[in-house]
Amino acid sequence: MKKSILKYMVLPLAAALAACSPQKENYDTDNAFRVTLYPAPVEFQADGSIAGEGSVYEAVVLVNAGAATSDVNWTASLKGNPSWATLTETTVNSIFKETYSDKEHQVSQKGVSVTVKPNSEYRRKVILDITLADGTVFPFELQQLGLKPDAAIDVTTKDIVKNGLEFIAGGGSSVIEYSTNMGDAVSYSSSADWLSWTPGEPGSVTLKASKWTDKENNREATFTITIGTPDTSEASVDIKVVQLAADEFYFLWGESVRNGTDVAQSIQMIKGDGNTHTSKVFFNKAEGGNRIWLNPETRELVYPRFILAANGKVEEVASADAAVPEGPEIDVDGLRSLSVNMNAKTWTWNRISTANCTPDSEVANYTTKAYTARDGSEKVWMTEWLRWDGGDIWPKLGSGQTVGLVNTATGGYKEKEFPKTWDDMTYGKPEYETVESGLGTLEVSSAKGRIYAFSELINGVPSFGRGFARYEPLPTNWQRGSVIVDAIGDSYEIECLKTVSSFTDDPNADEEAHPTLKMQVQGICPYGWHVANASDWLDLAWAASLMSSGDTYPINPANVNYKLFTGDGIPNFAPWLKQAKYYTGAKDLVADGADDFNFNYYPLGIRYMTQGFTWQGTRAQTWVPLVYDADKGDGWYDTFRINVMIVNSAQDKAQMVNLDNGQAICPIRCVKNYIKK
């Protein structure tokens, strides 16, 4: 039988080329036996074939003693004699061509032939043993794919594979949930005897740590979940487990901690010097007295424990019958930095907020409205563009829009003429700049809102809304891979997304895959509010769809997804954002119910430094704090915007697309912070 022997995939065991006990003569000559299969072992397909090579694995068995080929006798066998594989000792015929003369010779060598039956189950494997006359065995592994996919495991307990699992010194237990594609073919193991486990319902295991008494050192272990068996397909997940040293530490929980944190999910505070403990947490007003509890060294419901009192003291509550003092006043729900001194039994906290953000006193000057979100909750929006200029600061935040210049670009700098700072007038043209900046002649108004550079609205650093480069870098803290802690204390790694191609028809799955769609970045919105994120805008489309049945412009709920939103746009969404009093042209599409929806998407326009102020009265665009994947070099990326609509345009769709101009200046909308359990 003639056969090509150069195209097989190599899948040998590590031991396949191992030698038997050395047989050394004088001068340290190594005459140990070695065995090779040529070609090397293959992978069979599920139907029993070998990719591109028929259905028979045929290989010469080569035995070497040291450097020389040996003619020692051997036998072949399949370990366990599986019914699905057949082995035959055979003669392998091949052609040998001389290197220099090109003469060909027929060569016959002793070898093996293996065939397998079709496999409708999981991957399987068998060991082909070559046994020499002296009893030495050389194993080779043969594998066959199955129709069923290889073993896979997905740990669904949030972030546990990435961040690991932590136990306090006193021990405790934690439930790990997972899913597999191989049913209950699961096993567990641990690298340390202080970890034990109890299997629960399918896809669940409870891990338990014993007590740890060392007061200086943490201890670590690895817990492994394994799916499948070595004889078939196998997959495993390692979970790092850390148990903290037996030091004094506290856990924070209560009705006013992140909208009601249960003691079992309490937040471990960070211990500092002098028995101080700190944490950055979202605190909220709660019925019953703003209870904020401190548990010493446990996540269990025990007494005595401590509570933050309104007078700045940390009071001990000895039992369930003990009096509980009034909790602290919480004027606005939001992120705070809490510091507790357990020696003095005192506490203090400070807001974590953006520099120059809109003060609390301004909130009452804005109209607001609650809109129903996709999950049935309500989101409260400001139904006006933000118009905060920073108050008594110089320069101001952003710019007002031009007075009397409707749908007219007032001129713009050429790229090489861009100012380097807000007050750089090296290339200054007063007719391009505003009176309020002190650099120009244009009259502006903030009555309908202000427009802001991205760096201004995110970090609160004022520049009169001026951009300084055609491709302007995003702020350092917004580069790809940067980690942002948002207004409710959640952490997000900045990712760069594409429109359409990043998304599916399932918005919930998209938000799971791309968490930055949901981050609540305060920016220059008031404390307790954030710049409307992509999820907020999609929820707004959902709210419009609920009102739209029977209207001239009905919104199909199935169309409320990121794939459409970042593509052609959500059909009939734009007419619900407009008001007839602002959009009066013959082709201005305004829903009958738009006034009742009352979103007040006034066409404030924007400014490009290369074009000047433009589109006032014709187009409304707004920033979305989301980074688009279009690296122009030097750290500059596109960001996202909502684009609705041009007056006298027959376009009824609203889009969320990239804003492809580094020095654009747009308005923003603010949404009240929320925490979803």
C-alpha positions in Angstrom: 0.0 0.0 0.0 1.5 3.3 -1.1 0.8 6.4 1.1 2.0 10.0 1.5 3.5 10.3 5.0 4.2 14.0 5.4 0.9 15.6 6.1 -0.3 14.4 9.5 -0.8 16.6 12.6 1.5 15.7 15.5 -0.3 14.9 18.8 2.1 12.7 20.7 2.2 12.2 24.5 5.1 13.8 26.3 6.4 10.3 27.0 6.3 9.2 23.4 10.0 9.6 22.8 11.1 8.7 26.2 13.8 6.1 26.5 14.0 2.9 28.6 16.6 2.5 31.2 20.0 3.5 29.7 22.2 0.7 28.4 25.6 2.3 28.4 28.9 0.8 27.2 32.4 2.2 27.4 32.9 5.9 26.5 29.3 6.7 27.6 27.7 5.5 24.4 23.9 5.6 24.8 22.3 2.5 23.3 18.9 3.0 24.9 15.9 2.1 22.8 13.7 4.7 21.3 10.5 4.3 19.3 9.0 6.6 16.7 5.9 6.5 14.7 6.3 7.9 11.2 4.2 9.8 10.4 3.3 11.0 14.0 -0.1 10.1 15.5 -3.1 11.8 13.9 -6.4 13.3 14.9 -9.4 11.5 13.5 -12.5 13.4 12.5 -15.9 12.6 14.1 -16.9 10.5 11.0 -13.8 8.3 11.4 -11.8 10.0 8.6 -8.5 11.8 8.7 -8.6 15.3 7.2 -7.5 15.0 3.6 -6.0 11.5 4.1 -8.7 8.9 3.8 -9.9 6.9 6.8 -6.8 4.8 7.8 -3.9 5.9 9.9 -0.9 4.0 8.7 2.6 4.5 10.2 6.0 2.9 10.2 7.3 1.8 13.6 10.9 2.8 13.8 13.1 1.4 16.6 16.4 2.9 17.4 19.1 1.7 19.7 21.2 4.9 20.3 21.8 6.4 16.9 21.3 3.2 14.9 18.1 1.7 13.6 17.3 -1.6 15.3 15.5 -4.6 14.1 14.3 -5.6 17.6 11.0 -7.3 17.5 7.9 -5.4 18.8 4.2 -5.8 19.1 1.4 -3.3 19.0 -1.8 -3.0 21.1 -4.6 -0.5 22.0 -4.9 -0.1 25.7 -8.2 -1.2 27.0 -9.1 -2.7 23.6 -11.9 -0.1 22.9 -14.6 -1.3 20.6 -14.5 1.8 18.5 -10.9 1.4 17.3 -9.2 -1.4 15.3 -5.5 -2.0 15.1 -3.6 -4.1 12.6 0.1 -4.8 12.3 0.9 -4.3 8.6 3.6 -3.5 6.0 3.8 0.1 4.9 5.0 0.7 1.4 6.6 4.0 0.4 8.9 5.5 -2.2 12.4 6.6 -1.3 14.1 9.1 -3.7 17.9 9.5 -3.6 19.0 13.0 -2.9 21.5 13.5 -5.8 20.5 11.0 -8.5 16.7 11.2 -8.2 16.6 7.4 -8.4 13.5 6.0 -6.7 13.3 2.8 -4.6 10.4 0.8 -3.3 10.6 0.6 0.5 8.6 -1.8 2.7 8.7 -1.4 6.4 6.8 -2.9 9.3 4.2 -0.7 10.8 0.7 -0.3 12.2 -2.7 0.5 10.7 -5.6 2.0 12.8 -9.2 2.7 11.9 -12.0 4.1 14.1 -15.8 4.1 14.0 -17.8 7.3 13.8 -18.2 9.2 17.1 -21.5 10.9 17.9 -20.4 11.8 21.5 -17.5 13.9 22.9 -13.9 13.8 21.9 -12.2 10.4 22.8 -8.7 9.1 22.9 -6.9 5.8 23.0 -3.3 4.8 23.8 -1.4 2.8 21.1 1.3 0.8 23.0 4.4 -0.4 21.2 6.0 -3.1 23.3 9.6 -4.2 22.6 10.9 -7.7 23.0 12.5 -6.8 26.4 9.1 -5.7 27.7 9.6 -1.9 27.4 6.4 -0.1 26.4 6.2 3.1 24.4 2.8 4.8 24.5 1.3 7.0 21.8 -2.0 8.9 22.0 -4.6 8.9 19.2 -7.6 11.2 19.4 -10.9 11.4 17.7 -13.2 14.4 17.6 -16.8 14.0 18.5 -20.0 15.5 17.1 -20.6 17.1 20.5 -18.4 20.1 21.3 -15.4 19.9 23.5 -16.0 20.4 27.2 -16.6 24.0 28.3 -17.3 25.6 31.6 -18.5 29.1 32.3 -18.4 30.4 35.9 -21.4 32.8 36.2 -20.7 34.1 39.7 -19.8 37.7 38.9 -16.1 38.4 38.3 -15.0 35.5 40.5 -12.6 34.0 37.9 -11.0 37.4 37.2 -10.8 38.8 40.7 -10.8 35.6 42.8 -12.7 34.8 46.0 -11.9 36.3 49.4 -12.7 34.9 52.9 -12.2 36.7 56.2 -10.0 35.2 58.9 -13.0 33.7 60.7 -13.8 31.5 57.7 -17.2 31.3 56.1 -18.7 29.9 52.9 -19.5 31.2 49.4 -21.6 29.7 46.6 -20.1 29.4 43.2 -22.4 29.0 40.2 -21.4 27.8 36.8 -22.7 26.2 33.6 -21.3 23.5 31.4 -22.1 21.6 28.3 -21.4 18.1 29.8 -24.1 17.8 32.5 -23.0 16.5 35.8 -19.6 15.2 34.7 -17.9 17.5 37.1 -15.2 17.2 39.9 -13.7 19.6 42.3 -10.2 19.9 43.9 -8.3 22.3 46.0 -4.6 23.0 46.5 -5.1 23.5 50.3 -6.7 21.4 53.0 -8.3 24.5 54.7 -10.8 24.7 51.8 -13.7 22.2 51.7 -16.7 22.1 49.4 -20.3 20.8 49.2 -21.9 20.2 45.8 -25.4 21.8 45.5 -27.9 21.8 42.7 -26.5 21.1 39.2 -24.2 24.1 38.4 -23.6 25.1 42.0 -21.0 24.3 44.7 -20.5 25.8 48.1 -16.9 26.5 49.0 -16.0 26.8 52.7 -12.9 28.1 54.5 -11.8 27.1 58.0 -10.7 29.7 60.5 -7.3 31.4 60.1 -5.5 32.7 63.1 -2.3 34.3 61.7 -2.4 38.0 62.3 0.2 39.0 59.8 -0.2 36.9 56.7 -2.9 36.1 54.3 -3.1 32.6 52.9 -3.9 31.5 49.4 -5.2 28.5 47.6 -6.6 27.5 44.2 -10.0 25.8 43.8 -10.5 24.0 40.6 -13.7 22.9 38.8 -13.1 20.2 36.2 -15.6 19.1 33.5 -15.3 15.9 31.6 -12.7 13.2 31.9 -9.1 12.6 30.7 -10.4 9.8 28.4 -12.8 12.2 26.7 -12.9 16.0 26.4 -11.9 17.9 29.6 -12.0 21.5 30.7 -11.2 23.2 34.0 -11.4 26.6 35.7 -9.0 27.7 38.4 -10.3 30.2 41.0 -7.9 32.0 43.2 -8.9 32.0 46.9 -7.4 34.3 49.5 -8.1 34.3 53.2 -7.3 37.5 55.1 -5.0 37.6 58.1 -6.8 37.7 61.5 -6.5 41.5 61.8 -9.2 44.0 63.0 -11.3 45.0 60.0 -14.9 46.1 59.4 -17.7 45.4 56.9 -20.0 48.1 55.8 -23.7 47.5 55.0 -27.2 48.7 55.6 -30.3 50.3 54.0 -28.4 53.4 53.0 -25.4 51.6 51.4 -25.9 51.2 47.7 -29.7 51.1 48.0 -29.7 48.4 50.6 -26.6 46.2 50.9 -27.3 42.9 52.7 -24.9 41.9 55.4 -23.8 38.8 53.4 -22.7 41.2 50.5 -21.3 43.8 52.8 -18.3 45.9 51.7 -15.0 45.4 53.4 -13.4 48.7 54.5 -9.7 49.4 53.9 -7.7 49.5 57.1 -5.2 52.3 57.5 -3.0 53.6 60.3 -4.3 54.3 63.8 -7.2 51.9 63.5 -8.8 54.0 60.8 -10.9 52.4 58.1 -12.0 53.9 54.7 -14.3 53.2 51.9 -15.7 54.9 48.8 -19.3 54.0 48.5 -22.6 55.2 47.1 -24.9 56.3 50.1 -28.6 56.9 49.7 -31.5 58.2 51.7 -33.6 55.3 53.1 -36.9 54.9 54.9 -36.4 54.2 58.6 -33.4 56.4 59.4 -30.4 56.0 57.0 -29.0 53.0 58.8 -25.3 52.4 58.0 -23.9 49.4 59.9 -20.3 48.3 60.7 -19.7 44.6 61.4 -16.4 43.7 63.1 -14.7 40.8 61.2 -17.7 39.0 59.9 -20.3 39.1 57.1 -22.9 37.5 59.4 -25.8 39.1 61.3 -24.3 39.3 64.8 -24.2 41.5 67.9 -22.5 43.5 69.1 -22.0 45.6 66.0 -21.6 49.3 65.2 -23.7 52.0 63.5 -22.9 55.5 62.2 -24.8 58.1 64.3 -26.0 61.5 63.1 -23.7 63.2 65.6 -20.5 61.9 63.9 -20.1 59.2 66.5 -19.7 55.4 65.9 -22.1 53.9 68.4 -22.1 50.2 69.5 -25.4 48.3 69.3 -25.1 45.5 71.8 -28.3 43.5 71.0 -31.4 43.3 68.9 -33.3 45.0 71.8 -30.8 47.9 72.2 -31.8 51.4 71.1 -30.5 52.4 67.7 -29.4 56.1 67.2 -30.5 58.2 64.3 -28.4 57.8 61.2 -26.6 60.6 59.3 -28.4 63.1 57.1 -28.1 62.3 53.4 -29.1 65.4 51.4 -28.3 63.9 48.0 -27.8 60.3 47.1 -24.2 59.9 45.8 -20.7 58.6 46.0 -18.8 59.6 49.2 -15.5 58.8 50.8 -16.1 57.5 54.3 -13.4 57.5 57.0 -14.0 55.8 60.4 -11.7 56.0 63.4 -12.5 53.1 65.6 -10.2 54.3 68.4 -12.0 57.6 68.8 -15.3 56.0 67.6 -15.9 58.9 65.1 -16.6 59.1 61.4 -16.5 61.7 58.6 -17.3 61.6 54.9 -16.9 63.8 51.8 -18.6 63.9 48.5 -16.7 62.5 45.5 -17.6 64.9 42.8 -16.3 66.5 39.6 -14.6 69.9 39.8 -16.8 72.9 38.9 -19.9 70.7 38.5 -23.4 72.1 38.6 -24.3 73.0 42.3 -27.3 71.4 44.1 -29.0 74.8 44.2 -29.3 74.8 40.4 -31.2 71.5 40.1 -34.5 73.1 41.0 -34.1 75.4 38.0 -34.5 72.5 35.6 -37.6 70.7 34.5 -37.4 66.9 35.0 -39.4 63.9 34.0 -39.4 60.2 34.9 -39.4 57.8 31.9 -40.0 54.0 32.1 -36.9 51.9 31.4 -36.7 48.5 29.8 -36.6 46.7 33.1 -39.8 48.5 34.4 -37.9 51.0 36.6 -38.0 54.7 36.1 -35.2 57.0 35.1 -35.4 60.7 35.9 -34.1 63.0 33.1 -33.5 66.7 33.0 -35.7 67.7 30.0 -33.4 70.7 29.2 -29.9 71.0 28.0 -27.4 71.7 30.8 -26.6 75.5 30.9 -24.1 75.6 33.8 -21.1 77.9 33.0 -19.1 77.2 36.2 -20.2 80.2 38.2 -17.4 82.4 39.5 -14.6 80.8 37.5 -12.5 82.0 34.6 -12.5 80.7 32.0 -16.1 79.6 31.9 -17.3 76.0 31.2 -18.4 75.7 27.6 -20.0 78.4 25.5 -23.5 79.7 24.9 -24.9 79.5 21.4 -24.8 82.5 19.0 -27.6 85.0 19.0 -29.2 85.7 15.7 -27.1 83.2 13.7 -29.5 80.4 12.8 -28.2 77.6 10.7 -25.2 79.7 9.7 -21.6 78.7 10.1 -19.8 81.8 11.3 -16.4 80.8 10.0 -13.7 78.6 11.5 -10.0 78.3 12.0 -7.8 76.4 9.6 -6.2 73.4 11.2 -2.7 75.1 11.5 -4.3 78.2 13.0 -5.9 76.5 16.0 -5.2 78.2 19.3 -3.1 76.2 21.8 -5.0 77.3 24.9 -8.4 79.0 25.6 -6.8 82.5 25.7 -4.3 82.0 22.9 -5.0 84.7 20.3 -1.9 84.2 18.3 -4.2 83.2 15.4 -7.2 84.8 17.0 -10.1 86.1 15.0 -12.6 88.1 17.1 -15.4 87.4 14.7 -15.0 83.7 15.5 -15.0 84.1 19.3 -17.6 85.2 21.8 -18.0 88.3 23.8 -18.3 86.3 27.1 -14.8 84.8 26.5 -13.3 88.3 26.3 -11.7 87.3 23.0 -14.3 88.0 20.4 -17.4 89.8 19.1 -20.1 87.1 18.9 -23.0 87.5 21.2 -24.2 84.3 22.8 -27.0 83.1 25.0 -27.2 80.2 27.5 -31.0 80.3 27.8 -31.6 77.1 25.9 -28.3 75.5 27.1 -24.6 75.5 26.6 -22.2 73.5 24.5 -19.1 71.9 25.9 -15.8 70.4 24.8 -15.6 66.7 25.9 -12.8 67.4 28.3 -14.9 70.1 30.0 -18.0 68.0 30.5 -16.1 65.0 31.7 -13.4 66.5 34.0 -14.8 70.0 34.7 -11.7 71.8 33.3 -13.0 75.0 31.7 -11.9 76.3 28.3 -14.8 78.3 27.0 -15.7 75.3 24.9 -12.6 75.7 22.7 -10.9 72.8 21.0 -7.2 73.0 20.2 -6.5 70.3 17.6 -8.2 68.7 14.6 -7.6 65.3 16.2 -7.7 66.2 19.8 -6.6 63.5 22.3 -9.2 62.4 24.8 -8.3 63.2 28.4 -5.6 60.9 29.9 -8.1 59.2 32.2 -10.2 58.3 29.1 -7.7 56.4 27.0 -8.3 52.8 26.0 -7.7 50.6 29.0 -8.1 53.3 31.6 -10.2 52.4 34.6 -13.0 54.8 35.6 -14.9 54.7 38.8 -18.3 56.1 38.0 -20.8 58.2 40.0 -22.2 55.2 41.9 -18.9 53.6 42.6 -18.7 51.0 39.9 -15.5 50.4 38.0 -15.2 50.3 34.2 -12.3 49.7 31.9 -12.5 52.0 28.9 -13.1 50.0 25.7 -13.4 51.3 22.2 -16.5 50.2 20.3 -17.6 50.1 16.7 -21.1 51.0 15.6 -23.3 48.1 14.4 -20.5 45.5 14.4 -20.2 45.6 18.2 -23.8 44.9 18.8 -26.6 42.4 18.4 -30.4 42.4 18.5 -30.2 41.7 22.3 -29.5 44.9 24.3 -29.2 43.1 27.6 -26.5 40.8 26.1 -24.7 43.8 24.6 -24.6 45.6 28.0 -23.2 42.5 29.6 -20.5 42.2 26.9 -19.8 46.0 26.8 -20.3 47.4 30.4 -19.3 50.9 29.4 -22.7 51.3 27.8 -24.1 51.7 31.3 -21.4 53.7 33.2 -22.8 56.7 35.1 -20.2 59.4 34.7 -21.1 62.5 36.7 -19.1 65.0 34.6 -20.3 68.5 35.2 -23.9 67.3 35.9 -25.0 68.0 39.5 -23.9 65.7 42.3 -26.3 62.8 42.2 -26.7 63.0 38.4 -24.7 61.8 35.5 -24.2 62.5 31.8 -26.9 60.4 29.9 -25.2 57.2 28.9 -26.0 54.9 26.0 -28.2 52.7 28.1 -30.2 55.7 29.2 -30.8 56.8 25.6 -31.9 53.2 24.7 -34.3 53.2 27.7 -35.7 56.6 26.5 -36.5 55.0 23.1 -38.2 52.2 25.0 -40.3 54.7 26.9 -41.3 56.4 23.7 -42.3 53.0 22.3 -44.7 52.5 25.2 -46.5 55.7 24.3 -46.4 55.3 20.6 -49.1 52.7 20.0 -51.7 54.1 17.7 -49.7 57.3 17.0 -48.6 58.5 13.6 -45.1 57.3 14.4 -45.3 54.0 16.3 -42.0 52.5 17.6 -41.7 48.8 17.4 -40.2 47.6 20.7 -38.2 45.0 18.8 -36.3 47.9 17.1 -35.1 49.3 20.4 -31.6 47.8 20.3 -28.0 49.0 20.0 -27.5 47.4 16.6 -30.2 49.6 15.0 -29.4 52.6 17.2 -25.8 52.7 16.1 -26.6 51.7 12.5 -29.4 53.2 10.4 -31.1 54.5 13.6 -34.3 53.5 15.5 -37.3 54.1 13.2 -39.8 56.7 14.4 -37.7 57.6 17.5 -36.8 61.1 16.3 -40.4 62.3 16.0 -40.9 61.6 19.7 -37.9 63.7 20.8 -39.0 66.9 19.0 -41.6 69.5 19.9 -43.8 71.1 17.2 -42.9 74.6 18.5 -39.3 74.1 17.6 -39.7 72.0 14.4 -42.1 73.8 12.1 -40.9 73.0 8.6 -43.0 71.2 6.0 -41.0 68.0 6.5 -40.4 68.2 10.2 -41.6 64.9 11.5 -43.1 65.3 14.9 -45.2 62.6 16.7 -48.7 63.5 17.8 -47.8 62.5 21.3 -44.4 64.3 21.3 -45.7 67.2 23.4 -47.0 64.8 26.1 -43.7 62.9 25.9 -42.2 66.3 26.5 -38.5 65.6 26.0 -37.8 69.0 24.6 -34.9 68.1 22.3 -34.3 71.7 21.2 -32.0 72.0 18.1 -29.3 73.9 19.9 -26.6 73.1 17.3 -22.9 72.6 17.9 -19.6 74.2 17.2 -16.7 72.9 15.2 -13.5 74.9 15.4 -13.0 74.3 11.7 -16.5 75.6 10.8 -17.7 77.8 13.7 -21.1 77.8 15.4 -23.6 76.0 13.2 -26.9 74.1 13.0 -28.7 76.2 15.7 -32.4 75.8 15.0 -31.8 72.9 12.6 -30.0 70.0 14.4 -29.7 68.6 17.9 -26.7 66.5 18.8 -25.4 65.6 22.2 -22.4 63.9 23.7 -22.6 60.3 25.0 -19.7 59.3 27.3 -18.6 56.3 25.2 -15.5 55.8 23.2 -15.6 54.8 19.5 -12.9 52.6 18.0 -11.2 55.0 15.5 -7.7 55.7 16.6 -6.3 58.6 14.7 -3.0 58.5 16.5 -1.6 60.3 19.5 -4.3 58.9 21.7 -7.2 60.5 19.9 -10.4 58.5 19.6 -13.8 59.3 18.3 -16.6 59.6 20.9 -20.3 58.9 20.5 -23.2 61.3 20.0 -26.9 61.2 19.5 -27.8 62.8 16.2 -31.4 64.1 15.7 -32.5 65.6 13.2 -32.3 68.3 10.5 -35.2 70.7 10.1 -37.1 70.1 6.8 -35.6 66.6 6.6 -37.8 63.6 6.1 -35.6 61.5 8.4 -37.6 59.9 11.2 -34.8 57.9 12.7 -32.5 58.7 15.7 -29.0 57.4 15.7 -26.1 57.0 18.1 -23.0 57.4 16.0 -19.4 58.4 16.3 -18.6 62.1 16.4 -15.7 62.3 13.9 -14.3 65.7 14.8 -11.8 66.1 17.6 -12.7 69.7 18.4 -16.5 69.4 18.3 -18.5 71.1 21.1 -21.9 69.7 21.9 -24.6 70.0 24.6 -25.4 67.4 27.2 -28.4 65.9 29.1 -28.3 64.7 32.7 -30.0 61.7 34.3 -30.4 61.1 38.0 -28.2 58.3 39.4 -29.7 54.9 40.0 -28.6 51.5 41.3 -30.1 48.3 39.9 -30.0 45.1 41.9 
